Amino acid sequence: MATTRGALLGISVGLLGLLAGSLPGLVQPVEAKHVAHHATLHPTGVWWQYRESKYSPPFACLPPANDDPQRYGGVPVGYVYQSYDNDDCGTSDAYQSRVVFDLSEFRGYTRVQSDPVYARLSYQEETVDFTNPPPLGSQGVTCVNRLRVAGSDQTDDGRFQVQDGDLFRAGLLASDPWSVGDVVLGWIDGSTPNFGLVLQGYDESLDLRTDKCMSALSNFTLDVTVVWDVSAPQLRVQNVNVTDKNGAHACATGSINVSTTIHNESDVGAANYDVLLKVDGKPRETVIAGPIGSYADRPETFLTTINLSAGDHALQVVVDPDHRLTRIEDTLDVASVSVNCTQGAAPTPTPKPAGLQVASVDVQDPDGHSGCVAGNSNNVHLVIKNTGDSEVSAVIPVQLSIDGKPGRTTTIGGVAPNDQKDSFFSGVTLSAGTHTLKVIVDPDHKVGVAVASTSSATKQVTCAKS
């Protein structure tokens, strides 16, 4: 029969409730405290130790004939305890389990010194042999009757080395000042070497002739709660979502969009921070995200549509990849997902280089209407277009010639890909009659981009007498 057993190791539900501020009217501390860092740890290693049960002559000391002899010849590694009716002429040795947990994730925080550390060990126990009524050592609950702190990773005469005293001892729960909170605290701050806990199924004070109990242990967990000072956000990547351009939650066409959710597991919020998307290990896009509040989630979407080839691809999202934000380090600040594209994306057209052209030239009267009036109140309106797929970031000079004579020059700022900008020559003097106006973009070719054949435009206007 498999049952879940637990040894209570210094945890106080009432205290936890108070610290978490769950009671109405509780005065909050001036300095923010985080009490929700509760982790369920699984062991990084479990070592089993047992010794053969032995009999000494005379042969009259052998087990009674009605007992199963297999029970007394030693048990497979993993069984915690065996005792037997040895008629006072045999020996029965301790069956032990040493369990070590990795507590490194707690070392990245500044612990509140006035608050204790809470810890609870639990495991699953399958009873293999027991007596009825239950043996003294088991107290009717478990074959483990002693819980101790390992003194090293070595064995001594076939048994694990342990520190003096017990964390738990059947019938003597208060026999020793050890508390698991103190032990775990020492492991966290490094003041005590972490060789783990030893669960033991034998107590020298018990009567071996009436106590026979053995069981198999598995599924060890250590629940730990630590209270620490909080002075910075703690950012995590909750998920990585992939959507095909056709709307499916997969990669069907080879063209996908990626979104994510950033979570802050702290009492302190964050203003702005970077979120990086990597595709097959290479950076693809970074978005500036934020702000995010305490214990809040913030969705983010990468703007670039990712075109992938057919097959498997790895996507990874990293929050604050350059560690520019003062924050609590968290191993969950990165998340990855694999996608399989059933087909590759359509080839991307070769981008056109930047190119400048005069899209239009118009002469306007002082009221902004098309037309020319003799005098100095005319405005020449022109539109400059970038015909390429890349930006023109340089300042662009534009020259106006009237009747073949170079005249004034103006400038416009950069032009985005496949975009256009307006510009004006104001207060242009024109006499009554017909005139030829010519506008030239980058007349001295200093901008450094391709200049289209339409980079100049000519317009004839007739100016009426004022």
Buried (B, 14 or more C-beta within 10 A) or exposed (E): EEEEBBBEBBBBEEEBEEBBEEEEEEEEEEEEBBBEBEBEBEBEEBBBBBBEBEBEEEEEEBBEEEEEEEBBEBBEEBBBBBBBBBEEEBEBBBBBBBBBBBBEBBEEBEBBEEBBBBBBBBBBBBBBBBBEEBBBBBEEEBBBBBBBBBBEBEEEEEBBBBBEEBBBBBEEEEEBEBBBBBBBBBBBEEEBEBBBBBBBBBBEEBEBEEBBBBBBBEEBBBBBBBBBBBBBBBBBBBBBBBBBBEEEEBBBBBBBBBBBBBBBBBBBBBEEBBBBBBBEEEEBBBBEBBEBBBBBEBEBEBEEEBBBEEEEBEBBBBBBBEEEBEBBEBEBBBBEBEBEBEEBBEEEEEEBEBBBBBBBBBBBBEEEEEBBBBBEBBBBBBBBBBBBBBBBEBEBBBBBBBEEEEBBEBEBEBBEBBEBBEBEBEEBEBEBEEBEBBBBBBBEEEBEBBBBEBBBBEBEBEBEEE
